[in-house]
Amino acid sequence: MEQTPHEKTLIIIKELELSARQVAVAIGKTGSAVAKKQNQENGNKFLSEDFEKLKSFYIKKLEKIKTL
């Protein structure tokens, strides 16, 4: 079964050991909004837009590191 954008986002957060603040900066949300999405409070989940922003943000950072 294919993973949802919410599940994919959580995988990135876990693998990179990101804090809610770091995720918030990457996707342009508040830290509390990210925390609610992580805990799925009130049905809040990460959307495909959130996943794409987070993925793109950290791929760019990793590409910079790769060039060192």
Backbone atoms as SQL, in Angstrom:
CREATE TABLE atoms (id INTEGER PRIMARY KEY, chain TEXT, resi INTEGER, resn TEXT, atom TEXT, x REAL, y REAL, z REAL);
INSERT INTO atoms VALUES
  (1, 'A', 1, 'MET', 'N', 0.833, -1.178, 0.000),
  (2, 'A', 1, 'MET', 'CA', 0.000, 0.000, 0.000),
  (3, 'A', 1, 'MET', 'C', 0.884, 1.250, 0.000),
  (4, 'A', 2, 'GLU', 'N', 0.537, 2.211, -0.827),
  (5, 'A', 2, 'GLU', 'CA', 1.327, 3.436, -0.934),
  (6, 'A', 2, 'GLU', 'C', 1.155, 4.306, 0.308),
  (7, 'A', 3, 'GLN', 'N', 2.233, 4.954, 0.681),
  (8, 'A', 3, 'GLN', 'CA', 2.204, 5.804, 1.871),
  (9, 'A', 3, 'GLN', 'C', 1.541, 7.143, 1.556),
  (10, 'A', 4, 'THR', 'N', 0.858, 7.675, 2.542),
  (11, 'A', 4, 'THR', 'CA', 0.205, 8.975, 2.396),
  (12, 'A', 4, 'THR', 'C', 1.245, 10.087, 2.550),
  (13, 'A', 5, 'PRO', 'N', 0.919, 11.299, 2.092),
  (14, 'A', 5, 'PRO', 'CA', 1.840, 12.419, 2.313),
  (15, 'A', 5, 'PRO', 'C', 2.150, 12.620, 3.801),
  (16, 'A', 6, 'HIS', 'N', 1.165, 12.394, 4.652),
  (17, 'A', 6, 'HIS', 'CA', 1.377, 12.521, 6.097),
  (18, 'A', 6, 'HIS', 'C', 2.426, 11.508, 6.562),
  (19, 'A', 7, 'GLU', 'N', 2.289, 10.270, 6.141),
  (20, 'A', 7, 'GLU', 'CA', 3.242, 9.224, 6.536),
  (21, 'A', 7, 'GLU', 'C', 4.640, 9.520, 6.000),
  (22, 'A', 8, 'LYS', 'N', 4.721, 9.978, 4.760),
  (23, 'A', 8, 'LYS', 'CA', 6.018, 10.305, 4.163),
  (24, 'A', 8, 'LYS', 'C', 6.697, 11.446, 4.917),
  (25, 'A', 9, 'THR', 'N', 5.904, 12.439, 5.299),
  (26, 'A', 9, 'THR', 'CA', 6.442, 13.571, 6.048),
  (27, 'A', 9, 'THR', 'C', 6.982, 13.113, 7.393),
  (28, 'A', 10, 'LEU', 'N', 6.246, 12.250, 8.067),
  (29, 'A', 10, 'LEU', 'CA', 6.702, 11.730, 9.360),
  (30, 'A', 10, 'LEU', 'C', 7.992, 10.929, 9.216),
  (31, 'A', 11, 'ILE', 'N', 8.151, 10.224, 8.112),
  (32, 'A', 11, 'ILE', 'CA', 9.383, 9.464, 7.865),
  (33, 'A', 11, 'ILE', 'C', 10.576, 10.414, 7.748),
  (34, 'A', 12, 'ILE', 'N', 10.410, 11.501, 6.992),
  (35, 'A', 12, 'ILE', 'CA', 11.493, 12.481, 6.857),
  (36, 'A', 12, 'ILE', 'C', 11.847, 13.059, 8.221),
  (37, 'A', 13, 'ILE', 'N', 10.829, 13.433, 8.989),
  (38, 'A', 13, 'ILE', 'CA', 11.050, 14.013, 10.313),
  (39, 'A', 13, 'ILE', 'C', 11.830, 13.042, 11.196),
  (40, 'A', 14, 'LYS', 'N', 11.448, 11.792, 11.157),
  (41, 'A', 14, 'LYS', 'CA', 12.113, 10.780, 11.986),
  (42, 'A', 14, 'LYS', 'C', 13.545, 10.534, 11.515),
  (43, 'A', 15, 'GLU', 'N', 13.726, 10.340, 10.223),
  (44, 'A', 15, 'GLU', 'CA', 15.050, 10.011, 9.692),
  (45, 'A', 15, 'GLU', 'C', 16.057, 11.137, 9.903),
  (46, 'A', 16, 'LEU', 'N', 15.600, 12.378, 9.789),
  (47, 'A', 16, 'LEU', 'CA', 16.504, 13.516, 9.964),
  (48, 'A', 16, 'LEU', 'C', 16.489, 14.062, 11.389),
  (49, 'A', 17, 'GLU', 'N', 15.700, 13.415, 12.251),
  (50, 'A', 17, 'GLU', 'CA', 15.592, 13.809, 13.663),
  (51, 'A', 17, 'GLU', 'C', 15.286, 15.298, 13.798),
  (52, 'A', 18, 'LEU', 'N', 14.234, 15.738, 13.105),
  (53, 'A', 18, 'LEU', 'CA', 13.867, 17.146, 13.070),
  (54, 'A', 18, 'LEU', 'C', 12.935, 17.515, 14.214),
  (55, 'A', 19, 'SER', 'N', 13.128, 18.716, 14.725),
  (56, 'A', 19, 'SER', 'CA', 12.219, 19.246, 15.745),
  (57, 'A', 19, 'SER', 'C', 11.026, 19.895, 15.043),
  (58, 'A', 20, 'ALA', 'N', 9.988, 20.166, 15.806),
  (59, 'A', 20, 'ALA', 'CA', 8.811, 20.842, 15.253),
  (60, 'A', 20, 'ALA', 'C', 9.207, 22.212, 14.697),
  (61, 'A', 21, 'ARG', 'N', 10.123, 22.888, 15.373),
  (62, 'A', 21, 'ARG', 'CA', 10.573, 24.205, 14.910),
  (63, 'A', 21, 'ARG', 'C', 11.272, 24.114, 13.559),
  (64, 'A', 22, 'GLN', 'N', 12.117, 23.098, 13.389),
  (65, 'A', 22, 'GLN', 'CA', 12.829, 22.919, 12.120),
  (66, 'A', 22, 'GLN', 'C', 11.847, 22.617, 10.991),
  (67, 'A', 23, 'VAL', 'N', 10.865, 21.792, 11.264),
  (68, 'A', 23, 'VAL', 'CA', 9.851, 21.472, 10.258),
  (69, 'A', 23, 'VAL', 'C', 9.047, 22.726, 9.930),
  (70, 'A', 24, 'ALA', 'N', 8.702, 23.497, 10.958),
  (71, 'A', 24, 'ALA', 'CA', 7.921, 24.721, 10.765),
  (72, 'A', 24, 'ALA', 'C', 8.641, 25.695, 9.837),
  (73, 'A', 25, 'VAL', 'N', 9.934, 25.858, 10.035),
  (74, 'A', 25, 'VAL', 'CA', 10.721, 26.748, 9.176),
  (75, 'A', 25, 'VAL', 'C', 10.685, 26.244, 7.732),
  (76, 'A', 26, 'ALA', 'N', 10.845, 24.960, 7.546),
  (77, 'A', 26, 'ALA', 'CA', 10.903, 24.379, 6.205),
  (78, 'A', 26, 'ALA', 'C', 9.580, 24.476, 5.459),
  (79, 'A', 27, 'ILE', 'N', 8.457, 24.328, 6.161),
  (80, 'A', 27, 'ILE', 'CA', 7.162, 24.312, 5.461),
  (81, 'A', 27, 'ILE', 'C', 6.370, 25.605, 5.629),
  (82, 'A', 28, 'GLY', 'N', 6.919, 26.558, 6.381),
  (83, 'A', 28, 'GLY', 'CA', 6.257, 27.844, 6.524),
  (84, 'A', 28, 'GLY', 'C', 5.031, 27.838, 7.420),
  (85, 'A', 29, 'LYS', 'N', 5.067, 27.033, 8.459),
  (86, 'A', 29, 'LYS', 'CA', 3.967, 26.961, 9.434),
  (87, 'A', 29, 'LYS', 'C', 4.523, 27.292, 10.815),
  (88, 'A', 30, 'THR', 'N', 3.640, 27.439, 11.782),
  (89, 'A', 30, 'THR', 'CA', 4.093, 27.668, 13.156),
  (90, 'A', 30, 'THR', 'C', 4.496, 26.342, 13.787),
  (91, 'A', 31, 'GLY', 'N', 5.316, 26.430, 14.810),
  (92, 'A', 31, 'GLY', 'CA', 5.725, 25.226, 15.528),
  (93, 'A', 31, 'GLY', 'C', 4.546, 24.501, 16.133),
  (94, 'A', 32, 'SER', 'N', 3.572, 25.249, 16.644),
  (95, 'A', 32, 'SER', 'CA', 2.400, 24.603, 17.249),
  (96, 'A', 32, 'SER', 'C', 1.549, 23.910, 16.191),
  (97, 'A', 33, 'ALA', 'N', 1.461, 24.491, 14.997),
  (98, 'A', 33, 'ALA', 'CA', 0.703, 23.846, 13.914),
  (99, 'A', 33, 'ALA', 'C', 1.367, 22.534, 13.512),
  (100, 'A', 34, 'VAL', 'N', 2.691, 22.547, 13.457),
  (101, 'A', 34, 'VAL', 'CA', 3.433, 21.330, 13.116),
  (102, 'A', 34, 'VAL', 'C', 3.234, 20.273, 14.194),
  (103, 'A', 35, 'ALA', 'N', 3.314, 20.674, 15.454),
  (104, 'A', 35, 'ALA', 'CA', 3.120, 19.724, 16.556),
  (105, 'A', 35, 'ALA', 'C', 1.734, 19.095, 16.489),
  (106, 'A', 36, 'LYS', 'N', 0.725, 19.893, 16.169),
  (107, 'A', 36, 'LYS', 'CA', -0.641, 19.366, 16.047),
  (108, 'A', 36, 'LYS', 'C', -0.736, 18.368, 14.901),
  (109, 'A', 37, 'LYS', 'N', -0.052, 18.665, 13.800),
  (110, 'A', 37, 'LYS', 'CA', -0.061, 17.738, 12.666),
  (111, 'A', 37, 'LYS', 'C', 0.676, 16.448, 13.019),
  (112, 'A', 38, 'GLN', 'N', 1.790, 16.570, 13.741),
  (113, 'A', 38, 'GLN', 'CA', 2.536, 15.379, 14.136),
  (114, 'A', 38, 'GLN', 'C', 1.681, 14.477, 15.024),
  (115, 'A', 39, 'ASN', 'N', 0.904, 15.083, 15.891),
  (116, 'A', 39, 'ASN', 'CA', 0.053, 14.324, 16.820),
  (117, 'A', 39, 'ASN', 'C', -1.348, 14.072, 16.270),
  (118, 'A', 40, 'GLN', 'N', -1.596, 14.566, 15.073),
  (119, 'A', 40, 'GLN', 'CA', -2.890, 14.430, 14.403),
  (120, 'A', 40, 'GLN', 'C', -4.041, 14.952, 15.265),
  (121, 'A', 41, 'GLU', 'N', -3.795, 16.052, 15.994),
  (122, 'A', 41, 'GLU', 'CA', -4.835, 16.663, 16.821),
  (123, 'A', 41, 'GLU', 'C', -5.930, 17.230, 15.923),
  (124, 'A', 42, 'ASN', 'N', -7.165, 17.000, 16.309),
  (125, 'A', 42, 'ASN', 'CA', -8.332, 17.490, 15.568),
  (126, 'A', 42, 'ASN', 'C', -8.302, 17.063, 14.101),
  (127, 'A', 43, 'GLY', 'N', -7.713, 15.923, 13.832),
  (128, 'A', 43, 'GLY', 'CA', -7.662, 15.405, 12.465),
  (129, 'A', 43, 'GLY', 'C', -6.643, 16.095, 11.572),
  (130, 'A', 44, 'ASN', 'N', -5.812, 16.965, 12.146),
  (131, 'A', 44, 'ASN', 'CA', -4.781, 17.650, 11.357),
  (132, 'A', 44, 'ASN', 'C', -3.731, 16.650, 10.910),
  (133, 'A', 45, 'LYS', 'N', -3.394, 16.712, 9.626),
  (134, 'A', 45, 'LYS', 'CA', -2.345, 15.863, 9.073),
  (135, 'A', 45, 'LYS', 'C', -1.508, 16.688, 8.117),
  (136, 'A', 46, 'PHE', 'N', -0.302, 16.214, 7.851),
  (137, 'A', 46, 'PHE', 'CA', 0.524, 16.859, 6.848),
  (138, 'A', 46, 'PHE', 'C', -0.085, 16.580, 5.481),
  (139, 'A', 47, 'LEU', 'N', -0.124, 17.605, 4.651),
  (140, 'A', 47, 'LEU', 'CA', -0.668, 17.485, 3.305),
  (141, 'A', 47, 'LEU', 'C', 0.461, 17.262, 2.310),
  (142, 'A', 48, 'SER', 'N', 0.112, 16.945, 1.074),
  (143, 'A', 48, 'SER', 'CA', 1.136, 16.722, 0.056),
  (144, 'A', 48, 'SER', 'C', 1.983, 17.978, -0.140),
  (145, 'A', 49, 'GLU', 'N', 1.388, 19.155, 0.011),
  (146, 'A', 49, 'GLU', 'CA', 2.138, 20.410, -0.094),
  (147, 'A', 49, 'GLU', 'C', 3.196, 20.496, 1.006),
  (148, 'A', 50, 'ASP', 'N', 2.830, 20.100, 2.218),
  (149, 'A', 50, 'ASP', 'CA', 3.784, 20.092, 3.336),
  (150, 'A', 50, 'ASP', 'C', 4.935, 19.135, 3.043),
  (151, 'A', 51, 'PHE', 'N', 4.597, 17.946, 2.558),
  (152, 'A', 51, 'PHE', 'CA', 5.611, 16.939, 2.240),
  (153, 'A', 51, 'PHE', 'C', 6.578, 17.468, 1.188),
  (154, 'A', 52, 'GLU', 'N', 6.039, 18.040, 0.117),
  (155, 'A', 52, 'GLU', 'CA', 6.890, 18.528, -0.969),
  (156, 'A', 52, 'GLU', 'C', 7.795, 19.664, -0.500),
  (157, 'A', 53, 'LYS', 'N', 7.265, 20.575, 0.319),
  (158, 'A', 53, 'LYS', 'CA', 8.083, 21.677, 0.843),
  (159, 'A', 53, 'LYS', 'C', 9.213, 21.153, 1.726),
  (160, 'A', 54, 'LEU', 'N', 8.885, 20.224, 2.617),
  (161, 'A', 54, 'LEU', 'CA', 9.892, 19.668, 3.525),
  (162, 'A', 54, 'LEU', 'C', 10.959, 18.907, 2.747),
  (163, 'A', 55, 'LYS', 'N', 10.525, 18.082, 1.834),
  (164, 'A', 55, 'LYS', 'CA', 11.446, 17.289, 1.017),
  (165, 'A', 55, 'LYS', 'C', 12.383, 18.202, 0.221),
  (166, 'A', 56, 'SER', 'N', 11.827, 19.188, -0.444),
  (167, 'A', 56, 'SER', 'CA', 12.617, 20.108, -1.256),
  (168, 'A', 56, 'SER', 'C', 13.609, 20.901, -0.405),
  (169, 'A', 57, 'PHE', 'N', 13.161, 21.381, 0.745),
  (170, 'A', 57, 'PHE', 'CA', 13.998, 22.165, 1.651),
  (171, 'A', 57, 'PHE', 'C', 15.236, 21.379, 2.062),
  (172, 'A', 58, 'TYR', 'N', 15.047, 20.130, 2.458),
  (173, 'A', 58, 'TYR', 'CA', 16.187, 19.349, 2.948),
  (174, 'A', 58, 'TYR', 'C', 17.015, 18.738, 1.826),
  (175, 'A', 59, 'ILE', 'N', 16.444, 18.489, 0.680),
  (176, 'A', 59, 'ILE', 'CA', 17.247, 18.031, -0.461),
  (177, 'A', 59, 'ILE', 'C', 18.222, 19.131, -0.864),
  (178, 'A', 60, 'LYS', 'N', 17.744, 20.381, -0.874),
  (179, 'A', 60, 'LYS', 'CA', 18.634, 21.507, -1.204),
  (180, 'A', 60, 'LYS', 'C', 19.785, 21.596, -0.206),
  (181, 'A', 61, 'LYS', 'N', 19.492, 21.431, 1.069),
  (182, 'A', 61, 'LYS', 'CA', 20.541, 21.480, 2.095),
  (183, 'A', 61, 'LYS', 'C', 21.544, 20.339, 1.910),
  (184, 'A', 62, 'LEU', 'N', 21.034, 19.147, 1.615),
  (185, 'A', 62, 'LEU', 'CA', 21.919, 17.996, 1.419),
  (186, 'A', 62, 'LEU', 'C', 22.769, 18.159, 0.162),
  (187, 'A', 63, 'GLU', 'N', 22.209, 18.776, -0.873),
  (188, 'A', 63, 'GLU', 'CA', 22.989, 19.018, -2.087),
  (189, 'A', 63, 'GLU', 'C', 24.141, 19.981, -1.809),
  (190, 'A', 64, 'LYS', 'N', 23.903, 20.985, -0.957),
  (191, 'A', 64, 'LYS', 'CA', 24.981, 21.906, -0.577),
  (192, 'A', 64, 'LYS', 'C', 26.084, 21.155, 0.161),
  (193, 'A', 65, 'ILE', 'N', 25.697, 20.267, 1.049),
  (194, 'A', 65, 'ILE', 'CA', 26.671, 19.469, 1.800),
  (195, 'A', 65, 'ILE', 'C', 27.458, 18.570, 0.859),
  (196, 'A', 66, 'LYS', 'N', 26.781, 18.011, -0.113),
  (197, 'A', 66, 'LYS', 'CA', 27.422, 17.091, -1.059),
  (198, 'A', 66, 'LYS', 'C', 28.535, 17.781, -1.847),
  (199, 'A', 67, 'THR', 'N', 28.387, 19.074, -2.084),
  (200, 'A', 67, 'THR', 'CA', 29.395, 19.790, -2.869),
  (201, 'A', 67, 'THR', 'C', 30.643, 20.150, -2.074),
  (202, 'A', 68, 'LEU', 'N', 30.624, 19.936, -0.788),
  (203, 'A', 68, 'LEU', 'CA', 31.788, 20.297, 0.046),
  (204, 'A', 68, 'LEU', 'C', 32.986, 19.406, -0.245);
